[in-house]
């Protein structure tokens, strides 16, 4: 669970940097240079751990996961051009509901009433904290909602492919998004300054670290257990807003965060109790 939370922290950093860069550069350009930056982290790890890139079996699932990742990334950056970051986050924080809904039919995971209740309560906390603006009904909101759905589906597929090494999954995901970015960035190209190019490379490194943590976490724990932890990303966002843009949290944000934390803790405690109650095998 801690790996997933750390991964969500890197997601928040990635979101903030992306929001900053998409004002001056095309989404495809950011995706391509982000992939170049990610390779700076991935290539040494692949060489050191001697992990192969071959995808065994269920190739259609691997392809679907890459497509979902491309759609998620492109939709997020595109929607932040027209919507406040808080509104986009509101739609993306609906992803846990989608993940829980998909984990039962696609993964065969059992989701009890308590699990559903925790997710719904956590989402209610998000709504209290973020106060989505009137722009939430704009066409750009449909792009953000589509991106959130693609993100949830990619998380669900990642859990299903947990037999494949996490580094292999992240590498193919990076290659896919990078190639898509390279194919689309030629439409609109703006030569970045050295600082902005460095930031794009940094986005790649941060996003790779994020996907590594999340992919490895999904190999170890059920998607339905990890889904409510998605709400912790709002905590990171509030802290970054205060540190870098002097955005002071309002009482509603603090109340919403308290609800979110309570929801996440309830899921953890329920799962912990369930594990402790499992019968222990004994020798005859």
Secondary structure, 3 states (H helix, E strand, C coil): CHHHHHHHHHHHHHHHHHHHHCCCCCHHHHHHHHHHHHHHHHHHHHHHHCCCCCCCCCHHHHHHHHHHHHHHHHHHHHHHHHCCHHHHHHHHCCHHHHHHHHHHHHHCCCCCHHHHHHHHHHHHHHHHHHCCCHHHHCHHHHHHHHHHHHHHHHHHHHHHCCCCCHHHHHHHHHHHHHHHHHHHCCCCCCCCCHHHHHHHHHHHHHHHHHHHHHHHHHHHCCHHHHHHHHHHHHHHHHHHHHHHHCCCCCHHHHHHHHHHHHHHHHHHHHHHHHHHCCCCCCCC
